Amino acid sequence: MAQDDVIQIKVDGHGVGIIGLKRVMEDMAEAYAQKSDEEVGSELLSRLRRKNYIPDSAAEGYKRAFVREFRKFLGQPFEEDISGGIEIKVLGPGCAQCDRLEKELIEVMAETNVIADVEHIRDIKEIGKYGIMGTPALLINGDVKSVGKVPPKTKLIEWLNQAKG
């Protein structure tokens, strides 16, 4: 039996790993592409609860997140999750430089007491969606800050302070 991937998504502003999301979306794509968000959300919730713990108190937030990911997967319009926090993405396949950027970024965050969601995107296809032609790449709140190198810690501090406001 093939192993399901774990995909990070935002649920009510928090990063959550979901087992089997891609497979379920692929299975539902054709039959549910034109169905309402309520129908899509209920079906995704039902299927994904089989392999993921989703508390009843958070079910509505998960449904919204699942619908958003499903619409994104199909290339349909979707409503983005607006968490109000700092969102950081490190793009890179897991090479030494990419891992060093992530490590230094987390160290700087700890030193400066900056709280942010950090996601390291390693999948080449997913990286390609950003249109960036070099790794490691760093995005802070959607803005490309660095491509092809690990910036100095002073720059990381400066960018995090700007994002913090």
ZIFENJO-V129610 format. One record per pair of residues at least 4 apart in sequence whose ideal C-beta (glycine too) atoms are under 6 Angstrom apart, sorted by the first residue. I is the first residue (numbers start at 1). J is the second residue. Records with the same first field share a line. If there is no record, write none. Layout:
I: J ; J
//
This chain:
4: 19 ; 20 ; 23
5: 22
6: 17 ; 19
7: 18 ; 21
8: 15 ; 17 ; 119
9: 16 ; 18 ; 65 ; 69
10: 81
11: 16 ; 61 ; 62 ; 65
12: 61
13: 83
15: 117
18: 52
19: 51 ; 52
20: 24 ; 51
24: 47 ; 48
25: 70 ; 73
28: 32
32: 40
33: 74
35: 39 ; 40
37: 41 ; 67
40: 67 ; 70
41: 63 ; 66 ; 67
44: 48 ; 66
45: 63
48: 52
49: 54
54: 62
58: 62
68: 78
71: 76 ; 78
72: 78
86: 116 ; 163
87: 117 ; 141
88: 116 ; 118 ; 140
89: 119 ; 121 ; 139
90: 101 ; 102 ; 120
91: 121 ; 127 ; 135 ; 137
92: 98 ; 135 ; 136
93: 122
94: 98 ; 122
97: 136 ; 150
98: 135 ; 136
100: 150
101: 136 ; 150
102: 120
105: 156
108: 153 ; 156 ; 157
109: 114
114: 160 ; 164
121: 126 ; 127
132: 137 ; 147
134: 147 ; 148
137: 147
138: 145 ; 146
139: 144
140: 145 ; 159 ; 163
141: 163
145: 159
146: 151
151: 155 ; 156
//
